[in-house]
Amino acid sequence: MKALTYEKAHPLDAFAIELTDVDEPRLCDGDLLVEVRAIGINPGEAAIRRTRSAEPGGRVILGWEFAGVVAAVGPAAVGFAVGDRVMGTGDITRDGGWAERVAIDHRVVAGIPDRLAFTDAASLPIGVLTAWESLFRDQDTLPPGVGRVLVLGGAGGVGSLATQLLKAATPAFVISTASRPESRKWAAEMGADLVIDHRGDLAGQLRAAGIDHVDLVFSTSGTRDHLGALVEVLRPFGHLAAIDLAGPFDPGALIGKSLSLHSETVFSRITTGGDVAEQGRILARVADDVTAGRLRPIVTTTLEGLTAETMKTAHTLAESGRTIGKTVIHVPSK
């Protein structure tokens, strides 16, 4: 089959991803083989491209957000049949979905309704799971006493879905940050009750709106850069959830207010042996919410074809730091 692959880690200006012939995926007993019809693009994959090289003689296949059609079912995979339309993430320790077909644990996959386009479905899994696990942990509710939530980076893929989940599933007052007119407009369309500028004085903007504190901050980017401001706006015994804490991080600033810190990466259940099936259950609920109109897909840019050129365009957008919603690549069926 064809897949987008590379050998050595590289920066964007030396883009070396190529469309190559690779072996068909090998299914484990609990796997599905999925014909990929759409691929969601994530900034984290661009970061991996810059830092991860293949083993000697091998090639890297990235891509852990996709939608497609089940082509084969492993003997221990239950709940799915050939021909089912599905969306899912994957396993960061295995080859990803930048390919014509991908092998995936059936527990991190959910069916999608016929009315949901593959491109729309591919815009959901990573953002939904990241936001859900950051905000709700292993429950369907926010921590006790949380009434006001600040989403730092409200126009990005994760922030867009976090805002929607909060408004659909909780009574929280949601404040999003966005700095440009188009991103502020998008954040409001996602359901934010108030939009403020993360380049300005967060506490001052909140006070101007009659808000003296928030109970929870969900930071999707720039946590270190804004840490002092985030601590300032949080109430004592409040909560900070962040998804960008890879590398050294000094939590000392949180101590004075006895703030709790929750870090998040969407692959933890897979890599640590946790309840992997919970991710499939979350995605199934999200598919129901989209069908019922409680959530909406977040595609803003659709690129056509599994080619090196479309992937380079996608990575250029991802690394610009100015994307709104989600970039998706449509993979035509053969």
C-alpha positions in Angstrom: 0.0 0.0 0.0 1.0 3.7 -0.2 1.9 5.7 2.9 3.5 9.1 3.7 6.8 8.3 5.4 10.2 9.7 6.3 13.5 8.4 7.6 15.1 11.2 9.6 13.7 13.8 11.9 13.7 17.2 10.1 12.4 20.8 10.2 9.8 22.2 8.0 12.2 23.9 5.7 13.8 20.5 4.9 10.5 18.7 4.5 11.3 15.1 3.6 8.0 13.2 3.8 7.4 11.1 0.7 4.6 8.9 -0.6 6.2 5.4 -0.6 5.2 1.8 -0.9 5.1 0.0 2.4 4.0 -3.4 3.7 0.3 -3.9 4.6 -0.3 -3.5 8.3 -0.2 -6.6 10.5 -3.4 -7.0 12.5 -3.2 -8.1 16.2 -6.2 -10.2 17.4 -8.1 -7.1 18.7 -7.4 -4.9 15.7 -9.5 -3.4 12.9 -8.0 -2.8 9.5 -9.4 0.6 8.4 -9.3 2.1 4.9 -8.4 5.7 5.6 -10.7 8.3 4.1 -9.7 11.4 6.0 -6.8 12.5 8.3 -6.9 15.1 11.0 -3.8 17.2 11.4 -2.3 18.0 14.8 0.6 20.2 15.8 2.0 17.4 18.0 2.6 15.4 14.9 4.7 18.2 13.4 6.7 18.2 16.7 7.3 14.5 16.4 8.4 14.9 12.8 11.1 17.4 14.0 12.4 15.1 16.7 11.8 11.4 15.9 13.8 9.4 13.4 13.1 5.9 12.1 15.0 2.8 13.3 17.9 1.9 11.0 16.4 0.6 7.7 12.9 1.7 8.6 10.6 4.6 8.0 8.2 6.6 10.2 4.5 6.7 9.5 2.8 9.3 11.6 -0.9 10.2 12.0 -3.2 9.4 14.9 -6.5 11.0 13.9 -8.5 9.5 11.1 -11.9 8.3 9.8 -12.5 5.6 7.3 -14.2 2.2 6.6 -13.5 -1.1 8.3 -11.8 -3.5 5.8 -11.0 -6.4 8.1 -11.7 -7.5 11.7 -9.4 -9.3 14.0 -10.7 -12.4 15.8 -10.9 -10.7 19.2 -12.3 -7.4 17.9 -15.9 -7.1 18.9 -18.7 -4.6 18.0 -17.5 -3.9 14.4 -18.0 -5.4 11.0 -16.5 -5.0 7.6 -18.0 -1.9 5.9 -18.6 0.0 9.2 -17.8 3.7 9.1 -15.5 4.6 12.0 -13.3 7.3 13.5 -10.4 6.9 15.9 -7.0 7.8 17.2 -4.5 5.0 17.4 -1.4 4.0 19.3 1.6 6.3 19.2 3.9 3.3 19.5 2.6 1.9 16.2 2.4 3.1 12.6 -0.2 5.8 12.2 -2.9 6.7 9.7 -1.0 8.7 7.0 -1.6 5.7 4.8 -4.2 4.0 2.7 -4.9 1.6 5.5 -4.1 1.4 9.2 -4.3 -1.3 11.9 -5.9 -0.1 15.0 -7.1 -1.5 18.4 -10.9 -1.6 18.2 -11.2 -0.2 21.7 -10.1 3.3 20.5 -12.5 3.4 17.6 -16.1 4.4 17.4 -18.7 4.1 14.7 -19.9 7.2 12.9 -23.4 7.9 11.4 -23.8 7.9 7.6 -24.7 11.6 7.7 -21.3 12.5 9.1 -18.7 13.1 6.4 -15.4 11.4 6.9 -13.6 14.8 6.9 -15.9 16.1 9.7 -15.4 12.9 11.7 -11.6 13.1 11.4 -11.7 16.6 13.0 -12.9 15.2 16.3 -11.0 12.3 18.0 -7.8 13.9 19.3 -9.4 17.2 20.3 -12.4 15.6 22.0 -10.4 13.0 23.9 -7.8 15.5 25.0 -10.4 18.0 26.2 -12.6 15.3 27.8 -9.7 13.8 29.8 -8.4 17.2 30.9 -11.7 18.5 32.1 -13.8 15.5 33.2 -11.0 13.0 34.1 -12.8 9.6 34.5 -16.2 11.1 35.1 -18.7 13.1 33.1 -18.6 16.2 35.4 -16.2 18.9 36.3 -14.4 18.9 39.7 -16.7 20.1 42.5 -17.2 23.8 42.8 -16.2 24.6 39.3 -18.5 27.2 37.8 -16.2 29.4 35.6 -13.7 27.9 33.2 -11.0 29.7 31.2 -9.9 28.0 28.0 -6.5 29.3 27.0 -6.3 29.0 23.2 -10.0 28.8 22.5 -9.8 28.9 18.7 -7.5 25.9 18.2 -8.6 22.3 17.6 -8.6 21.2 21.3 -9.8 24.6 22.6 -12.7 24.6 20.1 -13.9 21.2 21.3 -13.3 21.9 24.9 -15.6 24.9 24.7 -18.3 22.9 23.0 -18.1 20.1 25.5 -18.3 22.4 28.4 -21.4 24.1 27.0 -23.1 20.9 26.0 -22.4 18.9 29.2 -22.1 21.4 32.0 -23.6 24.7 33.3 -20.2 26.3 33.4 -19.6 29.9 32.3 -16.9 29.5 29.7 -14.3 32.2 28.9 -12.0 31.6 25.9 -8.9 33.4 24.8 -8.2 34.5 21.2 -6.2 37.4 19.8 -7.3 38.0 16.3 -10.7 39.1 15.0 -11.3 35.9 13.1 -10.2 33.7 16.0 -12.3 35.7 18.5 -15.3 35.2 16.2 -14.7 31.5 16.0 -14.3 31.1 19.7 -17.7 32.8 20.2 -19.2 30.5 17.6 -18.0 27.6 19.6 -20.1 28.8 22.5 -17.8 30.9 24.6 -19.7 33.2 27.0 -16.8 35.6 27.0 -13.8 36.0 24.7 -10.6 37.8 26.0 -7.2 38.4 24.5 -4.4 36.2 25.8 -1.9 38.9 24.7 -3.3 41.3 27.2 -3.9 41.5 30.9 -6.1 38.5 31.7 -7.0 39.6 35.2 -7.8 43.1 34.0 -10.0 41.9 31.2 -11.9 39.6 33.6 -12.4 42.4 36.1 -13.8 44.6 33.4 -16.4 41.9 32.7 -17.2 41.7 36.4 -15.3 38.5 37.1 -12.9 38.3 40.0 -11.7 34.8 39.5 -12.1 31.5 37.6 -12.3 28.0 39.1 -10.5 26.1 36.4 -8.1 27.0 33.6 -7.7 24.6 30.7 -4.5 25.6 28.9 -3.9 24.2 25.4 -0.7 26.2 24.7 1.6 28.7 26.2 1.2 27.5 29.8 4.7 28.5 30.8 4.5 31.9 29.1 1.2 32.7 30.9 1.7 30.8 34.1 1.8 33.9 36.3 -1.3 35.3 34.8 -3.1 32.0 35.1 -2.3 31.7 38.7 -3.5 35.3 39.3 -6.9 34.6 37.8 -7.5 31.3 39.6 -9.2 31.1 42.9 -7.5 29.5 45.9 -7.8 25.7 45.6 -8.7 26.0 41.9 -7.5 23.8 39.1 -5.1 24.1 36.3 -5.2 21.5 33.5 -2.5 21.7 30.8 -1.6 19.7 27.7 1.8 21.3 26.9 3.9 20.5 29.9 6.5 18.1 28.2 9.9 19.0 29.6 11.0 20.8 32.8 8.2 22.6 34.6 8.4 24.3 38.0 5.0 24.1 39.8 6.2 26.3 42.6 3.9 29.2 41.4 0.8 27.0 42.2 1.7 26.4 45.9 0.6 29.8 47.3 -3.0 29.2 46.3 -3.0 25.4 46.8 -3.8 24.9 43.2 -4.2 21.4 41.7 -2.3 20.6 38.5 -3.6 18.0 35.9 -1.4 17.2 32.9 -2.8 15.3 29.9 -1.7 13.4 26.9 -4.2 11.5 24.9 -2.1 8.3 24.6 -1.6 7.7 28.3 -4.3 4.9 28.6 -2.6 3.0 25.8 1.1 3.4 26.8 0.4 2.8 30.6 -2.1 -0.1 30.3 -5.1 1.9 31.5 -8.7 1.5 30.5 -8.2 1.8 26.8 -11.8 1.1 26.0 -12.9 4.3 27.8 -11.6 6.2 24.8 -13.9 4.3 22.4 -16.8 5.0 24.8 -16.1 8.7 24.8 -15.9 8.8 21.0 -19.1 6.9 20.7 -20.8 9.4 22.9 -19.4 12.2 20.9 -20.7 10.7 17.7 -24.2 10.6 19.3 -23.8 14.3 20.4 -22.8 15.3 16.8 -25.8 13.4 15.4 -28.1 15.2 17.9 -26.6 18.6 17.1 -25.1 19.1 20.6 -21.5 19.2 19.1 -20.3 20.3 15.7 -17.2 19.3 13.7 -14.4 21.9 13.5 -13.0 21.6 10.0 -11.9 24.9 8.6 -9.5 23.7 5.9 -9.8 20.6 3.7 -6.9 19.5 1.6 -7.2 16.9 -1.1 -5.3 13.7 -1.5 -2.7 11.6 0.3 0.4 13.3 -1.2 3.6 14.9 0.1 2.4 18.3 -1.2 -0.8 18.3 0.8 1.0 17.1 4.0 3.6 19.8 3.6 0.8 22.4 3.3 -0.8 20.9 6.4 2.4 21.1 8.4 3.0 24.6 7.3 -0.4 25.6 8.6 0.1 23.6 11.8 3.5 25.3 12.5 2.2 28.8 11.8 0.5 29.0 15.2 -2.4 30.8 13.5 -4.8 28.0 12.6 -8.4 28.1 13.6 -10.3 24.9 14.1 -8.9 21.9 12.3 -7.1 21.1 9.0 -8.2 17.8 7.5 -6.8 15.9 4.5 -9.4 14.0 2.4 -8.2 10.6 1.1 -10.4 9.6 -1.9 -11.5 5.9 -2.0 -10.1 3.7 -4.8 
